[in-house]
Amino acid sequence: MTELHKMMAFFGVAREDLLRLIQIALSNGGDYADLYFEHSISNEIALRDGEVNAAGSHIDYGMGIRVVYGDQTGYAYTEITTMKEMEKAAKAASQIATSSIKEMPPIRINPLKFTNFYPIITSWEENPISSKIPFLRNMNSKIFALDSRVNKVLAKISDSTTLILFFNSDGLLAFDERPMASIAATCIMESDGKVENSSSSRSFRTGFEFLTDDLVNEVAKEVVERTAFLFNAIQPKGGELPVVMGAGGSGILLHEAIGHAFEADFNRLNTSIFADKFGKTICSSEISVIDDGTIPGNRGSVNFDDEGVIGQKTYMVRDGVLTSYLHDRISAGYYKTAPTGNGRRESFRFMPLPRMRATYMENGSSSETDIISSVKKGIYVDNFSNGQVQIGAGDFTFYVKSGYLIENGKLTRPIKDINIIGNGPQALADIVAVGNNSVIDNGTWTCGKEQYCAVSCGMPTVLVKKLTVGGVQS
Amino acid sequence: MSLNPKETAVKALEISLNKGCQAARISLNIAKQCSYSVRNDKLDRLQQSTGSSLYIQLYVDSRYGSFSTNRTEADEIGNFIGKGIEATRLLTPDPYRRLPDKSLYYTGGGADLEQYDNSVESIEPAEKSRIAFACASEVLGKDKRVITVNSEYGDTDDYFYMIDSQGFEDESSQSTFTVSTECSVKGRGDARPEAWWYESTIFFNDLKIEGCGTKSLERALRRLNPKKLKSGKYNMVVENTASSRLISPIISALNGASIQQNNSFLKGMLGKQVFSPSFTLFDNAHLVGAFGSRYFDGEGVATKPMNIIENGIVNTYFINTYHSQKLGMPVTVDGPSVLNCLMKGNELKKTHKDLDHILSKCNNGIFVTGFNGGNTNSSTGDFSFGVEGFFFENGKILHPIKEMNVTGNIISLWNNIIEIGTDPRNSSRWQIPTLAFELVDFNGI
């Protein structure tokens, strides 16, 4: 029995059932329909006050049916996968279409062939809580050992395994097993009556082999350094300043400043500030920006997206020219181009939308030292939390947990807790130096566009000529 | 044979106890949702769903585990709970984990809080679609600068049931009806500012459909041609659609988990004058017909109306049973229900202080209509947010602003309160009115 057959049996459906559901879904004249079956099991254990004393497991099961009619969408889901309930959902989704019933050509079932970007060596299912507990205890000990000011440690290991069965009206049939693992630590330190906190995390699509002592040491060291740093840091004087964005997590700039605005649903509706920029030069020819679903084990990777399009690497900007939006099937149809594998969804409860995967900038030619040296007065930032963007106005923001003032080409006073705001197209055009040290940040980045989606981002060090930096005036 | 929701929860409780738990709490949520979205002049999305979740909290040999599933067939639940108990037994004992003191439970008898409209089950699809189109039609053809309008009608029908092994048992139902409109307009250059408006009610007949589209269009048009201001200290007026953002860090800092983890800028502040004596924040937990109104919290503990901050003094933390044990403090509730705040001397319903009044009082400054990203340091209360809004002078709005941040400290900010309006929107659980603060740090040019 093939994996596909096993999965069909797991979800309790036969070929005839899939065909019948598609037939009902298109019964009002829809152009396209797909079925998305999902079973997810997620687990977490947490350490608090020195003990691993909380655990949880969560199961989510169901299937969603989507009908596309032109660029209109009907969607319904059910948590009960009997034919009766699924037929009801198919009927509900079919209501989006209102044309006369078309003659449906016979559907030839065609299994999807794809590369597996996240093979699992040891499944999470085979490893009970007892095998994860030592890693959290080790994390706790390491963090306390690294700095006497540590007061509290919170640490968590989360894993999930999602089984997807996908079928559409083109006959495409596919099964995917999607693992996700993360480890996170928050450290709270107290010194001379002052308290500071910071967090660090790593996340990959991988099996139990994710957990290693090296990983624990890396996260422990990082979270302690990040927290200790804050005691000497200040909120600087705010205003327009040159901003050097350190390699890695600074990819949040790409995600917020241009990534969302490149998602083709916004462009199709003409509401994105980049809607008229396709094929035009939008920034320095030294800049190429990629959205990639093919990085092995990356949090944003997809073997195939949630509408059955295989994972791929998409150049959004190549040598300064806007070369591609990020498409789902609907927007690709509108633009008469191929979908880019960006049709993603949080779960069977949601219809897919164009979403980013791993978004990063390729290397440029400058060294980080040279970039910093070129700034007389500005800031350097390298640790971030949330970001946000207004798609139409183009104003994006991200929050800086820590960084430095730059004075006369040198990193001087540590800074913290400032928001940075800019305008997407302008910020991209204002990147005047690109470093040669591009790196993907493997923290637990999650994008919240209407629904949650795992992503990642990366960047070499870059210099943005001018952004508005938050800070105190006195 | 499938069980009804209550039977499912009772069965799960029985299984938990039979398989070795000393105590357990089971909650079950069933949510039905329906939405009709219109883009410009045609139906764009139609969504319909029913979802259920069974939440299982297990207390096993002084250990605690929390589980959930939407597979509610009897044999599935049995296996799932069995595995949950097995996993929980592998944890370190935690003597602080227990169900609440029974004397704190809500025991019933309260008046109807008017949280449910039976008509949620009977509104015809054609009517839902008509409403969504009606909102869009208020925008279409009204101004040549309009690029796109999206409008949506949605309703939800939520049922919640909770039972525990100490005899607590109660249920609640909640209906919600929402209309929203979002509109994009084209101005000079490439920018396409967008704006939204929404109305949300518990009762269908209260839903204000007319004007939703018009308001979104007005709000979008007034955002055209923004200017960036010089960095400096400005009076800040925050619209009642955005003001909750400035309460949120306070509520997080009052949470028992933050206090216990030494990660709160309000730790050690109970009973102390922290904020302006003019500022009172209260929980109107039993307000009839208000979103969030409830008689019991997530543990079954009875809620009550209370002042959270009274004349600037921190009156209470949000302490559940676990953190009560850990901190040696009495249980309060797990969080606020219906939040509101007022200025000393402004009694709601007797005083009228709306946006115009507050802009006049502040004379000059920045009127914030939305926050764009940003965050607060939970240990220190330092914050920095992106803002959208307008510059006003002599009490009159002059022009929109762009690319600006506001930065400061939550405690200092609330000590600089100038005015709290009497105009909260009742479309959400946190009914925070228009706020005004004196000389706040804004960052621009």
Interface residues (C-beta under 8 A of the other chain):
Chain A: N43 I45 R48 D49 E51 V52 N53 A54 A55 G56 S57 H58 I59 D60 Y61 G62 D71 Q72 T73 G74 Y75 A76 Y77 T78 E79 A89 A92 A93 Q95 I96 P128 I129 S130 I133 N151 K152 L154 T186 I188 E190 K194 V195 E196 N197 Q235 G238 G239 E240 E256 L269 N270 T271 S272 I273 F274 A275 D276 K277 R349 M351 S385 N386 G387 Q388 Q390 I391 G392 A393 G394 D395 F396 T397 F398 Y399 K416 D417 I418 N419 I420 I421 G422 N423 P425 T468 V469 G470 G471 V472 Q473 S474
Chain B: R39 K42 L43 D44 R45 L46 Q47 Q48 S49 T50 G51 S52 R63 Y64 G65 S66 F67 S68 T69 N70 R71 F80 K83 G84 E86 A87 T88 L90 L91 T92 P93 D94 R97 P125 I147 T148 S184 D190 A191 R192 P193 E194 R223 P226 K228 S231 G232 K233 Q261 N262 N263 K267 K326 N372 G373 G374 N375 N377 S378 S379 T380 D382 F383 S384 F385 G386 E388 K402 E403 M404 N405 V406 T407 G408 D441 N443 G444 I445
